[in-house]
Amino acid sequence: MASNNRPLSPHLQVYKPQLTTFMSITHRATGIALAVGTLMLVCWLIAAATGETAFNEVQAFLGSIVGRLLLLGWSFALFYHLCNGLRHLFWDAGKGFEIETAYMTGRIVIAASILLTIGVWLWGYAAMGVI
């Protein structure tokens, strides 16, 4: 038994948060967001199968500010999880573990996720004739 008061194993108060820490937590959070968003998709599909009234109610909610913010978050979660998953595939192959490479690919994942989300939303609004 150790005579000092140091913890026996490292914990969150010992480590300084890093980009990889943030990305790992965000990857888990986006996985949860994708599951919740999939439930929202199931509700939309059930409403479409149920009838016009139910479908119109779900469409009204999804078209509201809250609904659009949820859809925006869901689409970002999708792209982040996809891009970070591709990054993990390279790690599974034993590539990209160097500190500089890990940080560079982390920044690429964040930038690509944001750009893909913005691009898809602009494309969607353009297809609807809004912009």
Phi and psi in degrees as GROMACS dihedral restraints (atoms count N, CA, C in turn):
[ dihedral_restraints ]
;  ai    aj    ak    al  type     phi  dphi    fc
    3     4     5     6     1   -74.4    20    10
    4     5     6     7     1   143.3    20    10
    6     7     8     9     1   -88.3    20    10
    7     8     9    10     1   -13.2    20    10
    9    10    11    12     1   -90.3    20    10
   10    11    12    13     1   172.7    20    10
   12    13    14    15     1   -98.3    20    10
   13    14    15    16     1    17.4    20    10
   15    16    17    18     1   -73.3    20    10
   16    17    18    19     1   149.3    20    10
   18    19    20    21     1   -66.2    20    10
   19    20    21    22     1   151.9    20    10
   21    22    23    24     1   -76.2    20    10
   22    23    24    25     1   -26.5    20    10
   24    25    26    27     1  -135.9    20    10
   25    26    27    28     1   152.4    20    10
   27    28    29    30     1   -63.4    20    10
   28    29    30    31     1   151.4    20    10
   30    31    32    33     1  -143.1    20    10
   31    32    33    34     1  -179.7    20    10
   33    34    35    36     1   -61.9    20    10
   34    35    36    37     1   -28.4    20    10
   36    37    38    39     1   -74.7    20    10
   37    38    39    40     1   -16.0    20    10
   39    40    41    42     1   -85.6    20    10
   40    41    42    43     1   -39.6    20    10
   42    43    44    45     1   -85.9    20    10
   43    44    45    46     1   141.2    20    10
   45    46    47    48     1   -82.9    20    10
   46    47    48    49     1   128.8    20    10
   48    49    50    51     1   -58.6    20    10
   49    50    51    52     1   137.0    20    10
   51    52    53    54     1  -125.5    20    10
   52    53    54    55     1   172.1    20    10
   54    55    56    57     1   -58.5    20    10
   55    56    57    58     1   -41.7    20    10
   57    58    59    60     1   -65.4    20    10
   58    59    60    61     1   -32.8    20    10
   60    61    62    63     1   -63.7    20    10
   61    62    63    64     1   -50.2    20    10
   63    64    65    66     1   -58.4    20    10
   64    65    66    67     1   -43.3    20    10
   66    67    68    69     1   -68.9    20    10
   67    68    69    70     1   -36.6    20    10
   69    70    71    72     1   -65.5    20    10
   70    71    72    73     1   -45.4    20    10
   72    73    74    75     1   -64.4    20    10
   73    74    75    76     1   -42.6    20    10
   75    76    77    78     1   -65.4    20    10
   76    77    78    79     1   -36.1    20    10
   78    79    80    81     1   -62.1    20    10
   79    80    81    82     1   -43.1    20    10
   81    82    83    84     1   -65.9    20    10
   82    83    84    85     1   -43.4    20    10
   84    85    86    87     1   -64.1    20    10
   85    86    87    88     1   -39.6    20    10
   87    88    89    90     1   -70.3    20    10
   88    89    90    91     1   -28.9    20    10
   90    91    92    93     1   -63.4    20    10
   91    92    93    94     1   -42.3    20    10
   93    94    95    96     1   -66.4    20    10
   94    95    96    97     1   -42.8    20    10
   96    97    98    99     1   -61.9    20    10
   97    98    99   100     1   -36.9    20    10
   99   100   101   102     1   -65.8    20    10
  100   101   102   103     1   -38.1    20    10
  102   103   104   105     1   -65.0    20    10
  103   104   105   106     1   -44.2    20    10
  105   106   107   108     1   -65.7    20    10
  106   107   108   109     1   -42.4    20    10
  108   109   110   111     1   -63.0    20    10
  109   110   111   112     1   -33.7    20    10
  111   112   113   114     1   -66.6    20    10
  112   113   114   115     1   -35.8    20    10
  114   115   116   117     1   -63.1    20    10
  115   116   117   118     1   -37.8    20    10
  117   118   119   120     1   -64.4    20    10
  118   119   120   121     1   -40.1    20    10
  120   121   122   123     1   -63.2    20    10
  121   122   123   124     1   -41.9    20    10
  123   124   125   126     1   -62.4    20    10
  124   125   126   127     1   -42.0    20    10
  126   127   128   129     1   -60.1    20    10
  127   128   129   130     1   -42.0    20    10
  129   130   131   132     1   -63.9    20    10
  130   131   132   133     1   -43.1    20    10
  132   133   134   135     1   -65.9    20    10
  133   134   135   136     1   -41.7    20    10
  135   136   137   138     1   -63.8    20    10
  136   137   138   139     1   -40.8    20    10
  138   139   140   141     1   -63.4    20    10
  139   140   141   142     1   -39.4    20    10
  141   142   143   144     1   -64.3    20    10
  142   143   144   145     1   -36.2    20    10
  144   145   146   147     1   -78.8    20    10
  145   146   147   148     1   -24.5    20    10
  147   148   149   150     1   -75.7    20    10
  148   149   150   151     1   -42.9    20    10
  150   151   152   153     1   156.4    20    10
  151   152   153   154     1   174.8    20    10
  153   154   155   156     1   -64.0    20    10
  154   155   156   157     1   -39.9    20    10
  156   157   158   159     1   -63.7    20    10
  157   158   159   160     1   -49.5    20    10
  159   160   161   162     1   -62.9    20    10
  160   161   162   163     1   -42.3    20    10
  162   163   164   165     1   -62.3    20    10
  163   164   165   166     1   -43.8    20    10
  165   166   167   168     1   -63.5    20    10
  166   167   168   169     1   -35.6    20    10
  168   169   170   171     1   -66.7    20    10
  169   170   171   172     1   -44.6    20    10
  171   172   173   174     1   -66.6    20    10
  172   173   174   175     1   -40.8    20    10
  174   175   176   177     1   -61.6    20    10
  175   176   177   178     1   -40.2    20    10
  177   178   179   180     1   -62.6    20    10
  178   179   180   181     1   -41.4    20    10
  180   181   182   183     1   -65.6    20    10
  181   182   183   184     1   -47.0    20    10
  183   184   185   186     1   -66.0    20    10
  184   185   186   187     1   -25.2    20    10
  186   187   188   189     1   -84.1    20    10
  187   188   189   190     1   -10.0    20    10
  189   190   191   192     1   -75.0    20    10
  190   191   192   193     1   171.1    20    10
  192   193   194   195     1   -59.6    20    10
  193   194   195   196     1   -45.5    20    10
  195   196   197   198     1   -62.4    20    10
  196   197   198   199     1   -45.6    20    10
  198   199   200   201     1   -61.5    20    10
  199   200   201   202     1   -42.2    20    10
  201   202   203   204     1   -67.6    20    10
  202   203   204   205     1   -36.7    20    10
  204   205   206   207     1   -65.4    20    10
  205   206   207   208     1   -39.5    20    10
  207   208   209   210     1   -63.0    20    10
  208   209   210   211     1   -43.2    20    10
  210   211   212   213     1   -65.6    20    10
  211   212   213   214     1   -38.3    20    10
  213   214   215   216     1   -62.1    20    10
  214   215   216   217     1   -47.3    20    10
  216   217   218   219     1   -62.2    20    10
  217   218   219   220     1   -38.7    20    10
  219   220   221   222     1   -66.5    20    10
  220   221   222   223     1   -41.7    20    10
  222   223   224   225     1   -67.9    20    10
  223   224   225   226     1   -38.5    20    10
  225   226   227   228     1   -63.6    20    10
  226   227   228   229     1   -43.1    20    10
  228   229   230   231     1   -59.1    20    10
  229   230   231   232     1   -41.2    20    10
  231   232   233   234     1   -61.3    20    10
  232   233   234   235     1   -49.1    20    10
  234   235   236   237     1   -70.2    20    10
  235   236   237   238     1   -38.1    20    10
  237   238   239   240     1   -64.1    20    10
  238   239   240   241     1   -47.2    20    10
  240   241   242   243     1   -63.1    20    10
  241   242   243   244     1   -38.8    20    10
  243   244   245   246     1   -64.0    20    10
  244   245   246   247     1   -52.4    20    10
  246   247   248   249     1   -64.4    20    10
  247   248   249   250     1   -42.5    20    10
  249   250   251   252     1   -70.5    20    10
  250   251   252   253     1   -31.1    20    10
  252   253   254   255     1   -64.3    20    10
  253   254   255   256     1   -39.0    20    10
  255   256   257   258     1   -63.6    20    10
  256   257   258   259     1   -39.1    20    10
  258   259   260   261     1   -60.9    20    10
  259   260   261   262     1   -42.2    20    10
  261   262   263   264     1   -66.5    20    10
  262   263   264   265     1   -31.0    20    10
  264   265   266   267     1   -61.8    20    10
  265   266   267   268     1   -40.0    20    10
  267   268   269   270     1   -65.2    20    10
  268   269   270   271     1   -40.1    20    10
  270   271   272   273     1   -62.4    20    10
  271   272   273   274     1   -39.4    20    10
  273   274   275   276     1   -61.8    20    10
  274   275   276   277     1   -28.1    20    10
  276   277   278   279     1   -85.5    20    10
  277   278   279   280     1     1.7    20    10
  279   280   281   282     1    83.4    20    10
  280   281   282   283     1    18.5    20    10
  282   283   284   285     1  -113.7    20    10
  283   284   285   286     1   146.3    20    10
  285   286   287   288     1    87.2    20    10
  286   287   288   289     1    20.8    20    10
  288   289   290   291     1   -85.8    20    10
  289   290   291   292     1   -12.6    20    10
  291   292   293   294     1   -62.5    20    10
  292   293   294   295     1   145.4    20    10
  294   295   296   297     1   -56.0    20    10
  295   296   297   298     1   -47.9    20    10
  297   298   299   300     1   -62.5    20    10
  298   299   300   301     1   -41.4    20    10
  300   301   302   303     1   -67.7    20    10
  301   302   303   304     1   -41.8    20    10
  303   304   305   306     1   -61.6    20    10
  304   305   306   307     1   -41.9    20    10
  306   307   308   309     1   -70.2    20    10
  307   308   309   310     1   -40.1    20    10
  309   310   311   312     1   -63.4    20    10
  310   311   312   313     1   -47.7    20    10
  312   313   314   315     1   -67.5    20    10
  313   314   315   316     1   -30.5    20    10
  315   316   317   318     1   -63.4    20    10
  316   317   318   319     1   -44.4    20    10
  318   319   320   321     1   -66.0    20    10
  319   320   321   322     1   -36.7    20    10
  321   322   323   324     1   -63.8    20    10
  322   323   324   325     1   -42.2    20    10
  324   325   326   327     1   -60.2    20    10
  325   326   327   328     1   -46.8    20    10
  327   328   329   330     1   -63.1    20    10
  328   329   330   331     1   -48.2    20    10
  330   331   332   333     1   -63.0    20    10
  331   332   333   334     1   -44.9    20    10
  333   334   335   336     1   -63.6    20    10
  334   335   336   337     1   -39.5    20    10
  336   337   338   339     1   -62.8    20    10
  337   338   339   340     1   -44.7    20    10
  339   340   341   342     1   -66.0    20    10
  340   341   342   343     1   -47.0    20    10
  342   343   344   345     1   -64.5    20    10
  343   344   345   346     1   -41.0    20    10
  345   346   347   348     1   -65.0    20    10
  346   347   348   349     1   -40.6    20    10
  348   349   350   351     1   -62.7    20    10
  349   350   351   352     1   -49.3    20    10
  351   352   353   354     1   -61.6    20    10
  352   353   354   355     1   -44.0    20    10
  354   355   356   357     1   -61.0    20    10
  355   356   357   358     1   -44.3    20    10
  357   358   359   360     1   -67.3    20    10
  358   359   360   361     1   -39.9    20    10
  360   361   362   363     1   -67.8    20    10
  361   362   363   364     1   -39.9    20    10
  363   364   365   366     1   -64.0    20    10
  364   365   366   367     1   -43.2    20    10
  366   367   368   369     1   -60.9    20    10
  367   368   369   370     1   -43.1    20    10
  369   370   371   372     1   -63.3    20    10
  370   371   372   373     1   -46.2    20    10
  372   373   374   375     1   -65.8    20    10
  373   374   375   376     1   -37.2    20    10
  375   376   377   378     1   -65.2    20    10
  376   377   378   379     1   -40.7    20    10
  378   379   380   381     1   -64.7    20    10
  379   380   381   382     1   -30.4    20    10
  381   382   383   384     1   -82.5    20    10
  382   383   384   385     1    -8.6    20    10
  384   385   386   387     1    81.8    20    10
  385   386   387   388     1    15.5    20    10
  387   388   389   390     1   -77.6    20    10
  388   389   390   391     1   -35.9    20    10
